[in-house]
Amino acid sequence: MGSILFRNATLVDGTVDEAREGFDVLVEDDRIKEISDKPLTAPSGAQEIDLKGKTLMPGLIDAHVHVKATMLNLGRLNDVPVTYLIASAAQIMKAMLMRGFTSVRDAAGADRGMADAVDHNLIVGPRLFVSGLALSQTGGHCDFRAPTEVSTVITCACQVSAQQLGRIADGVDECRRAARDELRKGAHQLKIMAGGGVASPTDPIQNTQYSVDEMCAIVEECDAWHTYATAHAYTPHAIKRVVECGVRCVEHGNLIDEEAANLMAENDVYHVPTSITYFAMNKHGADFGMPEVSMQKLGEIVDAGMRAVEISRNAGVKIGHGSDLLGPLHKYQSDEFSLKASVMGNHGAIKSATMTNAEILRQDTELGQLKAGFKADLIVVDGNPLDDIGVLEGDGAHIPLVMRDGMIFKDEMAAA
């Protein structure tokens, strides 16, 4: 891949809350080779890019996406041929990369083959950390069957492992088998559906899902594979149960209270709020075919999301950055920044989507910082997001260059 030398860059990352001006950054192959506040000598044949007046940042990380969620009505995904679905997912992933997201954690649906396809440049998109199929109980958040649907008797978890986003597993033995199977297939981490959700048709938001023994079995299997489980949970009761079972991360958490947040902080459990999805669904969900039952459930949590971020912050919980958007609403992915910044400040929002998310992914020695030896995942921004977080929003209009693994995938610098 050779060498690329960025000159005269203003640096912004999560390590400090101020911009650092006048730096040269040398990239060799897929790594940041050197960062200096003095001019660097360009290696022979190196490409030089002048960033005077522009900001250089580490690639953004989204810790909660569903690249296979190509429509709002998730119950219809199984009607789509998988080949068509993957082609649609590839378009969603490319758009994410163009917005500056160089790594994402898929929280249900994407498999190791999709991650490998990105690594081998068969799909243009962000680096994928996949959860495989999420684990759900019967009638849980990944059971998209209508209440009127007649079901055959399920005797083995393997009989319901061909869904697009999740698989049903009931009982400790089935949960253990399903966890082992998803890990066997290459999941980087596992996702537990531990409470009611919006998109699923039969489970109220206030539901808790899975027994403690079932969740502990899943977490135990993750520990055996030297990885972790994350959990979908909204209510304080659901959150406290998953923390006590040993999960590493809570997704959403809109209805969290101080007691649950303090328990998370005591156990070093991360919180990944996904506020933008509720605002976007509340505004556009009905127009794009979201079922009425989901729109009704949405009302329970849409206004609580920002208060949840505040409660977690006050308790000292580390807060990551997620979007959780579906179908045509993926275009709002970057608008999560201003929502978080309204509570955490601009630097806090940037840190969530870089350093903190790198920690969640267990990639904090590889991703999320501007540092020699780290992966050359870099974005160029018109303007300073510490002053105006809006330059990270929209569809990447203020991000003229995106690099992942030392390769430039978006370059509008010449046009600028």
C-alpha positions as CSV (number, residue, x, y, z in Angstrom):
1,M,0.0,0.0,0.0
2,G,3.0,2.3,0.4
3,S,3.2,5.5,2.4
4,I,1.0,8.5,2.8
5,L,2.1,11.7,4.6
6,F,-0.6,14.0,5.9
7,R,0.9,17.5,6.5
8,N,-0.3,20.5,8.5
9,A,-3.1,18.6,10.2
10,T,-5.1,19.7,13.2
11,L,-5.5,16.6,15.4
12,V,-8.7,15.7,17.3
13,D,-9.3,12.5,19.2
14,G,-10.7,11.4,22.6
15,T,-7.4,11.7,24.5
16,V,-7.6,15.4,25.1
17,D,-10.4,18.0,24.9
18,E,-8.6,20.4,22.6
19,A,-7.4,20.4,19.1
20,R,-3.6,20.1,18.4
21,E,-2.5,22.1,15.4
22,G,0.4,21.8,13.0
23,F,1.1,18.1,13.0
24,D,2.5,15.7,10.3
25,V,1.2,12.1,10.3
26,L,2.9,9.4,8.4
27,V,1.0,6.2,7.4
28,E,2.9,3.2,6.2
29,D,0.9,0.3,4.9
30,D,-2.0,-0.3,7.3
31,R,-0.5,1.5,10.3
32,I,0.2,5.0,11.7
33,K,4.0,5.1,11.5
34,E,4.8,8.5,13.1
35,I,3.1,11.6,14.4
36,S,5.2,14.8,14.8
37,D,4.7,18.5,15.5
38,K,7.7,19.1,13.3
39,P,7.8,18.5,9.5
40,L,8.5,14.9,8.6
41,T,10.7,13.8,5.7
42,A,8.5,12.0,3.2
43,P,9.7,8.5,2.2
44,S,10.5,7.9,-1.4
45,G,7.4,7.6,-3.4
46,A,5.1,8.7,-0.6
47,Q,1.8,10.5,-1.4
48,E,1.6,13.8,0.4
49,I,-1.7,15.4,1.4
50,D,-1.9,18.9,2.8
51,L,-4.5,19.2,5.5
52,K,-4.0,22.9,6.4
53,G,-7.3,24.2,7.7
54,K,-8.7,20.7,8.2
55,T,-9.0,18.2,11.1
56,L,-7.6,14.7,11.2
57,M,-9.4,12.2,13.4
58,P,-9.3,8.5,14.1
59,G,-12.0,6.6,12.2
60,L,-15.4,6.7,13.9
61,I,-16.8,3.5,15.5
62,D,-20.5,2.6,15.9
63,A,-21.0,-0.1,18.5
64,H,-24.6,-0.9,17.6
65,V,-25.7,-1.4,14.0
66,H,-27.7,-4.0,12.1
67,V,-26.3,-4.0,8.5
68,K,-28.9,-6.7,7.5
69,A,-31.8,-4.6,8.8
70,T,-32.7,-3.4,5.3
71,M,-36.3,-2.5,6.2
72,L,-38.2,-1.2,9.2
73,N,-40.6,-4.2,9.4
74,L,-38.0,-6.7,10.6
75,G,-40.6,-9.5,10.4
76,R,-40.4,-9.3,6.6
77,L,-36.7,-9.9,6.4
78,N,-37.2,-13.7,6.1
79,D,-39.2,-13.1,2.9
80,V,-36.2,-11.6,1.2
81,P,-33.7,-13.9,-0.6
82,V,-30.5,-13.9,1.3
83,T,-28.4,-13.0,-1.8
84,Y,-30.5,-9.9,-2.3
85,L,-30.4,-9.1,1.4
86,I,-26.6,-9.2,1.5
87,A,-26.4,-7.0,-1.6
88,S,-28.6,-4.5,0.1
89,A,-26.5,-4.7,3.3
90,A,-23.4,-4.0,1.2
91,Q,-24.9,-0.7,0.2
92,I,-25.7,0.2,3.8
93,M,-22.2,-0.6,4.8
94,K,-20.6,1.5,2.0
95,A,-22.7,4.4,3.1
96,M,-21.5,4.0,6.7
97,L,-17.9,4.1,5.6
98,M,-18.5,7.2,3.6
99,R,-19.9,8.9,6.8
100,G,-16.5,8.2,8.4
101,F,-17.4,5.0,10.4
102,T,-14.4,2.7,9.8
103,S,-15.4,0.1,12.3
104,V,-18.9,-1.1,13.5
105,R,-20.2,-3.7,15.8
106,D,-23.1,-5.6,14.3
107,A,-25.5,-6.4,17.2
108,A,-27.5,-9.1,15.4
109,G,-27.5,-10.6,12.0
110,A,-24.1,-10.2,10.3
111,D,-21.9,-13.3,10.3
112,R,-18.1,-13.9,10.0
113,G,-18.4,-14.2,6.2
114,M,-19.5,-10.6,5.9
115,A,-16.7,-9.5,8.2
116,D,-14.2,-11.4,6.1
117,A,-15.6,-10.0,2.9
118,V,-14.8,-6.5,4.2
119,D,-11.3,-7.5,5.3
120,H,-10.7,-8.9,1.8
121,N,-12.3,-5.9,0.1
122,L,-15.0,-7.9,-1.5
123,I,-17.4,-5.5,0.2
124,V,-16.6,-1.8,0.7
125,G,-17.6,-0.9,4.2
126,P,-16.4,-0.5,7.8
127,R,-14.5,-3.3,9.6
128,L,-17.2,-5.5,11.1
129,F,-17.3,-7.0,14.6
130,V,-20.2,-9.5,14.3
131,S,-22.5,-11.0,16.9
132,G,-23.9,-13.6,14.5
133,L,-27.5,-14.4,15.3
134,A,-28.7,-12.8,18.5
135,L,-30.1,-15.3,21.1
136,S,-33.7,-14.9,22.0
137,Q,-36.3,-16.8,24.0
138,T,-39.6,-17.9,22.5
139,G,-41.7,-14.8,22.4
140,G,-38.6,-12.6,22.9
141,H,-37.1,-9.7,21.0
142,C,-35.9,-11.8,18.1
143,D,-39.1,-13.8,17.7
144,F,-40.8,-11.9,14.9
145,R,-43.7,-14.4,14.5
146,A,-47.2,-12.8,14.8
147,P,-49.3,-13.7,17.8
148,T,-51.7,-15.5,15.5
149,E,-49.0,-17.7,13.9
150,V,-49.3,-21.4,14.7
151,S,-46.0,-22.8,15.7
152,T,-44.7,-26.3,15.5
153,V,-43.1,-27.8,18.6
154,I,-39.4,-26.8,18.7
155,T,-37.2,-29.5,20.2
156,C,-33.7,-28.1,19.3
157,A,-32.2,-24.7,19.0
158,C,-30.8,-25.7,15.6
159,Q,-34.3,-25.8,14.2
160,V,-34.6,-22.0,14.4
161,S,-31.1,-20.9,13.5
162,A,-31.9,-19.8,9.9
163,Q,-33.4,-16.5,10.7
164,Q,-31.9,-13.2,9.5
165,L,-31.2,-11.5,12.8
166,G,-31.7,-14.0,15.7
167,R,-32.3,-17.5,16.8
168,I,-34.6,-18.9,19.4
169,A,-33.1,-20.9,22.2
170,D,-35.0,-22.0,25.4
171,G,-33.6,-23.6,28.5
172,V,-30.1,-23.8,29.7
173,D,-29.0,-26.6,27.4
174,E,-30.4,-25.0,24.3
175,C,-28.9,-21.6,25.2
176,R,-25.5,-23.2,25.8
177,R,-25.7,-25.0,22.5
178,A,-26.8,-21.9,20.6
179,A,-24.0,-19.9,22.1
180,R,-21.4,-22.5,21.2
181,D,-22.8,-22.7,17.7
182,E,-22.6,-18.9,17.0
183,L,-19.1,-18.8,18.4
184,R,-18.2,-21.8,16.3
185,K,-19.4,-19.9,13.2
186,G,-17.1,-17.0,14.1
187,A,-19.0,-14.5,16.1
188,H,-16.7,-11.9,17.7
189,Q,-19.1,-11.5,20.7
190,L,-22.7,-12.6,21.5
191,K,-25.9,-10.7,21.9
192,I,-28.5,-11.7,24.5
193,M,-32.1,-10.4,24.1
194,A,-32.8,-9.8,27.8
195,G,-36.0,-7.7,27.7
196,G,-38.8,-6.5,25.6
197,G,-38.2,-4.5,22.4
198,V,-39.8,-2.1,19.9
199,A,-39.5,-4.0,16.7
200,S,-40.7,-7.4,17.9
201,P,-44.5,-7.9,17.9
202,T,-45.4,-9.9,21.0
203,D,-43.1,-8.7,23.9
204,P,-44.0,-5.6,26.0
205,I,-41.1,-3.3,26.8
206,Q,-41.4,-4.0,30.5
207,N,-40.8,-7.8,30.0
208,T,-37.7,-9.4,31.3
209,Q,-36.5,-12.3,29.1
210,Y,-34.4,-15.3,29.8
211,S,-33.9,-16.8,33.2
212,V,-30.7,-16.0,35.2
213,D,-29.5,-19.6,34.6
214,E,-30.0,-19.3,30.8
215,M,-28.1,-16.0,30.6
216,C,-25.3,-17.2,32.9
217,A,-24.8,-20.2,30.6
218,I,-24.4,-17.9,27.6
219,V,-22.0,-15.7,29.4
220,E,-20.0,-18.7,30.6
221,E,-19.6,-19.9,27.0
222,C,-18.4,-16.4,26.0
223,D,-15.8,-16.5,28.8
224,A,-14.7,-19.9,27.6
225,W,-14.0,-18.4,24.1
226,H,-12.3,-15.3,25.7
227,T,-15.0,-13.0,24.5
228,Y,-18.0,-11.3,26.0
229,A,-21.8,-11.0,25.8
230,T,-23.8,-7.8,25.4
231,A,-27.4,-7.5,26.2
232,H,-30.5,-5.7,24.9
233,A,-32.2,-4.3,28.0
234,Y,-34.4,-1.2,28.7
235,T,-35.7,-1.4,32.3
236,P,-33.8,-1.2,35.6
237,H,-34.9,-4.7,36.5
238,A,-33.7,-6.2,33.1
239,I,-30.4,-4.2,33.4
240,K,-29.6,-5.4,36.9
241,R,-30.3,-9.0,36.0
242,V,-27.9,-9.0,33.1
243,V,-25.2,-7.2,35.1
244,E,-25.4,-9.8,37.8
245,C,-25.1,-12.5,35.1
246,G,-21.8,-11.0,33.9
247,V,-22.6,-9.3,30.6
248,R,-20.0,-6.7,29.6
249,C,-22.3,-4.2,27.9
250,V,-25.9,-2.9,28.1
251,E,-27.5,-1.9,24.8
252,H,-30.2,0.9,24.8
253,G,-31.0,1.2,28.6
254,N,-33.5,3.9,28.0
255,L,-35.4,3.4,31.3
256,I,-32.3,3.0,33.5
257,D,-32.4,4.4,37.0
258,E,-29.6,5.4,39.4
259,E,-29.5,2.1,41.2
260,A,-29.0,0.2,38.0
261,A,-26.5,2.7,36.7
262,N,-24.5,2.4,39.9
263,L,-24.5,-1.3,39.6
264,M,-23.1,-1.0,36.1
265,A,-20.4,1.3,37.2
266,E,-19.4,-1.0,40.1
267,N,-19.0,-3.9,37.6
268,D,-17.3,-2.0,34.8
269,V,-20.3,-2.6,32.5
270,Y,-20.5,-0.3,29.4
271,H,-23.7,1.5,28.3
272,V,-24.4,1.9,24.5
273,P,-27.3,4.3,24.2
274,T,-28.9,4.4,20.7
275,S,-31.0,7.6,21.0
276,I,-31.1,8.5,17.3
277,T,-33.1,5.4,16.3
278,Y,-36.0,6.4,18.5
279,F,-36.2,9.9,17.2
280,A,-36.0,8.7,13.6
281,M,-38.5,5.9,14.1
282,N,-40.9,8.2,15.9
283,K,-40.7,10.7,13.0
284,H,-40.7,8.3,10.0
285,G,-41.6,4.8,11.2
286,A,-45.2,4.8,10.2
287,D,-44.4,6.2,6.8
288,F,-42.0,3.3,6.1
289,G,-44.2,0.5,7.2
290,M,-43.3,0.0,10.9
291,P,-46.2,-2.0,12.5
292,E,-48.6,-0.2,14.7
293,V,-47.7,-2.3,17.7
294,S,-44.1,-1.2,17.4
295,M,-45.1,2.5,17.1
296,Q,-47.1,2.2,20.3
297,K,-44.2,0.6,22.2
298,L,-41.9,3.3,20.9
299,G,-43.9,5.9,22.9
300,E,-42.7,4.3,26.1
301,I,-39.0,5.0,25.5
302,V,-38.4,7.7,23.0
303,D,-38.4,10.6,25.5
304,A,-36.4,8.7,28.1
305,G,-33.2,8.1,26.1
306,M,-31.4,11.4,26.9
307,R,-32.2,11.2,30.6
308,A,-30.7,7.7,30.5
309,V,-27.4,9.0,29.1
310,E,-27.3,11.6,31.9
311,I,-28.0,9.0,34.6
312,S,-25.2,6.8,33.3
313,R,-22.8,9.7,33.0
314,N,-23.5,10.8,36.6
315,A,-22.9,7.3,37.9
316,G,-19.5,7.1,36.1
317,V,-20.6,4.5,33.6
318,K,-18.5,4.4,30.4
319,I,-20.8,5.4,27.6
320,G,-20.3,4.1,24.0
321,H,-21.8,5.3,20.8
322,G,-24.5,3.4,18.9
323,S,-27.2,4.1,16.3
324,D,-29.4,0.9,15.9
325,L,-31.1,2.3,12.8
326,L,-33.2,0.2,10.4
327,G,-34.0,0.3,6.7
328,P,-34.2,3.8,5.2
329,L,-33.4,5.4,8.5
330,H,-29.7,4.4,8.4
331,K,-29.0,7.8,6.8
332,Y,-29.5,9.3,10.2
333,Q,-26.5,7.4,11.7
334,S,-24.3,10.4,12.4
335,D,-27.1,12.4,14.0
336,E,-26.4,10.6,17.2
337,F,-23.5,12.9,17.8
338,S,-25.5,16.0,18.6
339,L,-27.9,14.1,20.9
340,K,-24.9,12.8,22.9
341,A,-23.2,16.1,22.8
342,S,-26.2,17.8,24.4
343,V,-25.5,15.7,27.5
344,M,-21.8,14.9,27.4
345,G,-20.4,17.8,25.4
346,N,-18.7,17.6,22.0
347,H,-15.5,16.0,23.4
348,G,-17.5,13.4,25.3
349,A,-19.5,12.5,22.2
350,I,-16.2,12.1,20.2
351,K,-14.6,10.0,22.9
352,S,-17.6,7.7,22.9
353,A,-17.3,7.0,19.2
354,T,-13.6,6.5,19.3
355,M,-11.7,5.5,22.5
356,T,-14.7,4.2,24.5
357,N,-16.0,2.1,21.6
358,A,-12.5,0.8,20.9
359,E,-12.5,-0.4,24.6
360,I,-15.8,-2.1,24.1
361,L,-14.5,-3.9,21.1
362,R,-11.4,-4.8,23.0
363,Q,-9.4,-3.0,20.3
364,D,-8.1,-0.2,22.4
365,T,-4.5,-0.9,21.4
366,E,-5.4,-0.9,17.7
367,L,-8.3,1.6,17.2
368,G,-9.8,4.8,18.4
369,Q,-6.7,7.0,18.8
370,L,-4.2,9.0,16.7
371,K,-1.2,7.2,17.9
372,A,1.9,5.6,16.3
373,G,1.5,1.9,15.9
374,F,-2.3,2.0,15.7
375,K,-4.4,1.0,12.7
376,A,-4.4,3.7,10.0
377,D,-8.2,4.3,10.3
378,L,-8.4,8.0,9.7
379,I,-10.9,10.6,8.6
380,V,-10.4,14.2,7.4
381,V,-13.0,16.7,8.6
382,D,-13.8,20.2,7.3
383,G,-14.0,22.2,10.5
384,N,-13.4,21.3,14.1
385,P,-15.9,19.0,15.7
386,L,-14.9,20.2,19.2
387,D,-16.3,23.6,18.2
388,D,-19.1,22.3,16.0
389,I,-20.2,18.7,16.4
390,G,-22.4,19.1,13.4
391,V,-19.5,18.6,11.0
392,L,-19.6,14.9,11.8
393,E,-23.3,14.7,11.0
394,G,-25.4,14.2,7.9
395,D,-24.2,11.8,5.2
396,G,-20.5,12.7,5.4
397,A,-20.8,16.0,3.6
398,H,-18.0,17.5,5.8
399,I,-15.8,14.4,5.7
400,P,-13.9,14.6,2.4
401,L,-11.5,11.7,3.1
402,V,-11.9,8.3,4.7
403,M,-9.1,5.8,5.2
404,R,-9.4,2.3,6.6
405,D,-6.4,0.0,7.1
406,G,-4.2,2.5,5.3
407,M,-6.4,2.5,2.1
408,I,-8.3,5.6,1.0
409,F,-11.9,4.7,0.2
410,K,-13.2,8.2,-0.1
411,D,-11.2,11.1,-1.5
412,E,-12.9,14.4,-2.2
413,M,-9.9,16.5,-1.3
414,A,-9.1,17.4,-5.0
415,A,-12.7,18.6,-5.5
416,A,-12.5,20.7,-2.3
